[in-house]
Amino acid sequence: MRALGLLVGCVALVTGCSSGSDRPSRDAVVTSFKSGKAGEAFKIPPGLLTDAQYRCIGAAIVDSELSDEAVAAIEDADTSYAFDDGETRELRNVGTAIQACKDS
């Protein structure tokens, strides 16, 4: 059930395109989650997790098969980005990995 909530949060980031094509670093993704920026779409409020859990989430996203643009959209909390079908499938894997990070 939690994984479904994560998937819904991931898909809530959908609809447009992101600027830039460089893949954000793990640190940038971690900072975005810690500040609540990216975490909002994933229903992860700031300060909820440990540093190790945030680093795990950053690695799960940056090391995933998501495109650089998709990772940037997550990091930027860009709700105008439109994930393609392959990215939407990969978001399910990312959601599962994020849940494992939260449970660790």
PABA-81303 format. One line per field, with one value per residue (C-alpha): residue in one letter; x, y, z; residue number from 1. Coordinates in steps of 0.1 Angstrom, whole numbers, plus 5000, padded with zeros to 4 digits. Last residue first. Layout:
<lobas>
resn = a; ...
u = X; ...
v = Y; ...
w = Z; ...
resi = NUM; ...
</lobas>
This chain:
<lobas>
resn = s; d; k; c; a; q; i; a; t; g; v; n; r; l; e; r; t; e; g; d; d; f; a; y; s; t; d; a; d; e; i; a; a; v; a; e; d; s; l; e; s; d; v; i; a; a; g; i; c; r; y; q; a; d; t; l; l; g; p; p; i; k; f; a; e; g; a; k; g; s; k; f; s; t; v; v; a; d; r; s; p; r; d; s; g; s; s; c; g; t; v; l; a; v; c; g; v; l; l; g; l; a; r; m
u = 5161; 5123; 5126; 5154; 5133; 5104; 5127; 5138; 5102; 5094; 5124; 5113; 5078; 5094; 5112; 5078; 5069; 5103; 5096; 5062; 5074; 5075; 5060; 5077; 5054; 5054; 5091; 5100; 5135; 5152; 5124; 5126; 5164; 5161; 5136; 5159; 5189; 5168; 5156; 5174; 5182; 5215; 5204; 5171; 5182; 5214; 5194; 5170; 5199; 5215; 5182; 5180; 5216; 5209; 5180; 5144; 5114; 5134; 5116; 5083; 5084; 5051; 5069; 5058; 5066; 5101; 5114; 5112; 5111; 5145; 5159; 5146; 5161; 5194; 5195; 5188; 5216; 5240; 5232; 5243; 5218; 5220; 5228; 5202; 5188; 5153; 5126; 5097; 5059; 5033; 5041; 5054; 5022; 5033; 5060; 5035; 5011; 5040; 5049; 5014; 5013; 5045; 5029; 5000
v = 5007; 5011; 5045; 5032; 5001; 5025; 5045; 5014; 5004; 5039; 5038; 5005; 5020; 5051; 5029; 5020; 5058; 5064; 5039; 5053; 5089; 5112; 5146; 5174; 5202; 5193; 5201; 5192; 5204; 5172; 5151; 5171; 5168; 5130; 5130; 5151; 5129; 5099; 5074; 5041; 5045; 5055; 5091; 5080; 5051; 5070; 5100; 5078; 5060; 5093; 5104; 5072; 5076; 5112; 5100; 5105; 5127; 5160; 5174; 5157; 5126; 5123; 5115; 5146; 5166; 5150; 5168; 5203; 5191; 5206; 5171; 5158; 5186; 5183; 5146; 5152; 5177; 5154; 5125; 5148; 5161; 5146; 5174; 5180; 5214; 5225; 5200; 5191; 5189; 5169; 5146; 5152; 5137; 5104; 5101; 5108; 5082; 5058; 5065; 5060; 5027; 5016; 5024; 5000
w = 5068; 5062; 5046; 5023; 5014; 5006; 4984; 4965; 4959; 4946; 4924; 4909; 4903; 4889; 4863; 4848; 4846; 4831; 4804; 4796; 4794; 4824; 4816; 4836; 4846; 4883; 4886; 4922; 4912; 4923; 4908; 4875; 4875; 4878; 4849; 4828; 4835; 4823; 4849; 4849; 4886; 4902; 4908; 4923; 4945; 4954; 4967; 4986; 5003; 5011; 5027; 5047; 5059; 5069; 5090; 5080; 5089; 5089; 5058; 5050; 5028; 5009; 4976; 4959; 4991; 4994; 4963; 4980; 5016; 5025; 5032; 4999; 4979; 4998; 4990; 4953; 4952; 4971; 4948; 4919; 4893; 4858; 4833; 4806; 4814; 4817; 4825; 4804; 4806; 4827; 4857; 4893; 4906; 4890; 4917; 4945; 4931; 4929; 4965; 4976; 4957; 4975; 5008; 5000
resi = 104; 103; 102; 101; 100; 99; 98; 97; 96; 95; 94; 93; 92; 91; 90; 89; 88; 87; 86; 85; 84; 83; 82; 81; 80; 79; 78; 77; 76; 75; 74; 73; 72; 71; 70; 69; 68; 67; 66; 65; 64; 63; 62; 61; 60; 59; 58; 57; 56; 55; 54; 53; 52; 51; 50; 49; 48; 47; 46; 45; 44; 43; 42; 41; 40; 39; 38; 37; 36; 35; 34; 33; 32; 31; 30; 29; 28; 27; 26; 25; 24; 23; 22; 21; 20; 19; 18; 17; 16; 15; 14; 13; 12; 11; 10; 9; 8; 7; 6; 5; 4; 3; 2; 1
</lobas>
